[in-house]
Amino acid sequence: MKKTVKPNGSRIILYLLMVGLMVYLVVYMPTPYLIYQPGSAEEVRPMIRVEKSDPEEEGTFMMTTVSASYANLALLMMSTFNPNAEVVQKAEKMGDQSKEEYAATQVYYMNSSQSSAMEASYQAAGVEYAIEPAYVFVMSIPDDSANADHFRPGDKLIRIDGQPAKDNEKIAALLSGKQVGDKVSVELERGGKTLKEDVSLVSIKDEKTGAERPGLGVMIATMQKVAPSNPDYVINFADTNIGGPSAGLIFTLEIYNQLTPGDLSKGYRIAGTGTIDKSGKVGPIGGVKHKIVAADREGAEIFFVPTKNYEEAKKRADRIGTDMKLVQVERLQDALDYLEQLPPKE
């Protein structure tokens, strides 16, 4: 007759602790790495609307993205079996920014990219416009800021003491008659909700002059509004969860297509990447090898790539054996010239 051995309680506890430790190490323990891989290739027409646009567009313009993940041990192990995964140091991409500050920076870059795309499109289409301040954006909060509990990276600063605070100059004027330690009422927009905070002003030192003045104790940037003279050409962007500056060229092509008669896409699936400035200059970006893969997966037939990224893009395109046509561009006009001479797709 066999004797039943009851499990020892301490052994069960030890076993559960070991399992919990393994789960923490593999899933939850942070690492100093990010994993980059192909993201998406998304049609931009649903994201952009010109008030009285030319609706003709048989093809599509697609922005391309890179997927970035904060790596745990499980993801790092899986990445070794993924030929499209790239492991990089967090510090290489984020510097000393926190996750929240990095995300806010990417939102700022996307907003700037949209503004530059509007300016470049208006200039190419001959539309008159003006630049106006829209709102103030909180980029970061220094660790030693006395007001760290009141602000978050990504906040929109709407009003101070009930007065609109649309740019740095307006904020300076609103605070000019106050002293360090005075309290002001600050209205913020965070995650679509309006918040009100009573904030004590702190001493801010001017880096150029060394003079001190009262301030909020946060790093801010002014977001601009591009306003056409003719309201028929007002451009509206839908909210997206995508950040960064690299969709500038594709945004510009889509806007220009809506502003001008005819179909610039000629019926093709057109992807691409590249920053843009108001003069139409196209700048290089990071992660182009991942964007090539993303565009190929979505059936892109043409891919516009900044000249400085061409060799890296060509190497990845050759590796995956895509039929997608890579087109080098240094300026918006290069892309427009290519598309205008392109025969319509049959």
Disulfide bonds with the S-S distance in Angstrom:
none
